[in-house]
Amino acid sequence: MPVDGAQTRNLVPFVSVDDMMGIVNDIGVEEMLAGIAGYIEEDFLRWELFDKTPRIAAHSPVGVIELMPTSDGIDYAFKYVNGHPKNTREGLQTVTAFGVLADVGSGYPVLLSEMTILTALRTAAMSAVAARPLAPAGADTMAIIGNGAQAEFQALAFARLLGIRRFRLYDIDAAATRKCARNLAGRGVGIVECASAEEAVEGAQIVTTVTADKQYATILTDNMIGAGVHINAIGGDCPGKTELHRDILLRSDIFVEYPPQTRIEGEIQQLDPDHPVTELWRVLAGRAPGRTSDRQVTLFDSVGFAIEDFSALRYLRDQLDRTGRFENLDMIADPDDPRDLFGMILRAKGQG
Amino acid sequence: MPVDGAQTRNLVPFVSVDDMMGIVNDIGVEEMLAGIAGYIEEDFLRWELFDKTPRIAAHSPVGVIELMPTSDGIDYAFKYVNGHPKNTREGLQTVTAFGVLADVGSGYPVLLSEMTILTALRTAAMSAVAARPLAPAGADTMAIIGNGAQAEFQALAFARLLGIRRFRLYDIDAAATRKCARNLAGRGVGIVECASAEEAVEGAQIVTTVTADKQYATILTDNMIGAGVHINAIGGDCPGKTELHRDILLRSDIFVEYPPQTRIEGEIQQLDPDHPVTELWRVLAGRAPGRTSDRQVTLFDSVGFAIEDFSALRYLRDQLDRTGRFENLDMIADPDDPRDLFGMILRAKGQG
């Protein structure tokens, strides 16, 4: 199916949840994580080009609905994402997402996609991109504390992009750990199911926290983190939701996506607003150091930024022809004479 | 097709351009304009309940892409809309739009729709809603200056909602006027094709300006507007784009949708930032007077606000069952176990 050319611009390719699962399985999870990581790196290297705005949030007593737009001047993207912790009690997802990529030159949308799965992939790809310059050399073992929806994606991103061979899993719900271990079986990585967070971090050079706690929580206490560890903190991602004890933050070198957003949503909401942090894009661009010693504790305080969704949508757009997994939606009115929208409706009469 | 219930919440009804044309023809343009007007009035009467933010705009040298979100605490809506004047030279639309309605309680989207046609309908419905308390009593003749895509919708909204029986049409391009007259033939209204704007306004108690000029233009000069006229100014809707001579503004009582937006985008960008204006919702709610004398010149300086799109989407949602014109999109990932997104993908393997 053609996806460009003026004559078909009124049709917008749509990647459904089914299509997305097909794409992930066609390409392979690890390969797709690596592909998205490449696009994220590319976009972080031209960070200054992007329109960067904080999320536009509509809060209600039970949750939040957010729009996350960004643009590099050529492509434009936005993601719609909600957060409703009480949804699981009603058999619904806490977080759902979809997104649109558009052409800045014409303003026409060029892709509509589910983004619940795509966000899981980009979050894990982002963590691995950040860990490459921050994790200690020779790291081969990662603890994953919190074994929910994001855990397997994190494991496979770190296996593929950093060569991590052993994962030490812990969750307060042992069923989640078993689910995660089962899903990762047969993928060439060693899995250790642990009975406590303390056990999980033993011997791990990288510690990933990705719990779903909604309140200030202390998943990691100061004594659990030895010298040289890289912490990949995913779960603290909105005001009032953190995972790390403040003392860990105080002895870490902290790397973030976009400081104005991270200071509100990330672990560093616990710190003074002028506490020094390093923007990750500067490390990737060689403008700031990443890890500088094998004793240093590094922390990637990840909250998820619009540019990562932009990168993921850009990657997906570039896979459309290859996978053929999309349908075209008749989304853009296209009268032969732009001034005759009304006539177009009249002429449609009796055709429906 | 069921459109609610937790078991189908992952499916989002989508109204395509074809569906929308079918809906307009099923319901009838005039009836649909009246229906949307009713929803707009209802929402303007509870104006203070709404989250109101200015548009979120991404500007480029050739155009703009905007997101317009709003919420009343029960429903949430946003519209995506672009503006690219140079598009017509490439056989593309200057403005395209689509929108989403979502449930604030769960954060789930409940409707995705084309909004190029729907915006044309809501803009005309809004004009008529504003004109009811502002136009002079007994008005039966309206001039329409600018006979492009919006003109017929304006005419039919004023015919249906204010009982206007004669329309005096003028456009710098006589072909646009002929197109408009042809489209309005047989709808029980009198049409006069005029050779100038001066001729068009003769005997008209309401003057609608809806030209597509991109620069400061003077479609109406001061001498063209007599005492008692209501001006419905649609075309001045972005910075640098106005239609009325400043002197007309200075002797009019000016009514606007949302002052922070209108002062940037509307005719009143020509005036001091503290020039008095009346919020239309206050007139509709009986908190401020509309027209108070038959000599008064009233001006509705319309730019289009997010709440009107919200009303239009709400109206459309309520017609879905009645018209059946939509398809369900598999847009929201819905794993049986929310923590097992990865397992859902694995299990889909071989099913695609």
Interface residues (C-beta under 8 A of the other chain):
Chain A: A6 R9 N10 F14 S16 V17 D18 M20 M21 G22 V24 N25 D26 V29 D51 T53 I56 A58 S60 V62 G63 V64 I65 L67 P69 S71 G73 Y76 F78 Y80 N82 G83 H84 N87 T88 E90 G91 L92 Q93 T94 T96 F98 V100 A102 V104 G105 S106 G107 Y108 P109 E114 T116 I117 A120 N147 G148 A149 Q150 A151 E152 F153 A176 K179 R182 N183 R325 L329 D330 M331 I332 A333 D334 P335 D337 P338 R339 D340 L341 F342 G343 M344 I345 L346 A348 K349 G350 G352
Chain B: A6 R9 N10 F14 S16 V17 D18 M20 M21 G22 V24 N25 D26 V29 D51 T53 I56 A58 S60 V62 G63 V64 I65 L67 P69 S71 G73 Y76 F78 Y80 N82 G83 H84 N87 T88 E90 G91 L92 Q93 T94 T96 F98 V100 A102 V104 G105 S106 G107 Y108 P109 E114 T116 I117 A120 N147 G148 A149 Q150 A151 E152 F153 A176 K179 R182 N183 R325 L329 D330 M331 I332 A333 D334 P335 D337 P338 R339 D340 L341 F342 G343 M344 I345 L346 A348 K349 G350 G352
